[in-house]
Amino acid sequence: MDINTLLIYTQKAVSRLIDGWPFKIAVGGIVALVQFHLELLTLFALLIVIDLATKWVELSYNNIKTENYTPSLIDAIKAIPTAHRAGIISSRVMKTQFCGKIIVYCVIVIAGSIADEMTAHVHTGGMIMPLCVSYLAASELLSIIENLNDAGVSAVGGLVQLIKGRRIR
């Protein structure tokens, strides 16, 4: 590539960047304002996806487990399509659970954020939203660990008991 071609491509790139600049600045500003919330939503979605995936493994494990056969984690993962075909794993139910959890989590976090704003107005630092987020994240983590435990992953058995033993009573 010669210098003239490079210059032409550079001019085209700059021209595309300049086109619609007011819209691009507005969108960039909105994204910057909601960046924390989008990040939080994405992280919750990832936790829920992991929870649903481990639930699939658990359901698959219990589908192929017999008195004489205890499947490994890999066997349970490989048997997920079989469990799906048998109707034990339902995509419709999983989608409903995913959307329902996301909606509930968003409502709780928004309510916590409002409560934080209220406490900030009376000169007390907000602590309710972080508490809500931490509780919801810990609940998802416990669900993931329980799913793996129910899927025969012996390495997490002690962790389930430890977490359950540390719950606030």
Secondary structure, DSSP 8 states (H G I E B T S, - for coil): --HHHHHHHHHHHHHHHHTTHHHHHHHHHHHHHHHHHHHHHHHHHHHHHHHHHHHHHHHHHHHH--SS----HHHHHHTHHHHHHTTSS-HHHHHHHHHHHHHHHHHHHHHHHHHHHHHHHTT----HHHHHHHHHHHHHHHHHHHHHHHTT-GGGHHHHHHHHHTS--
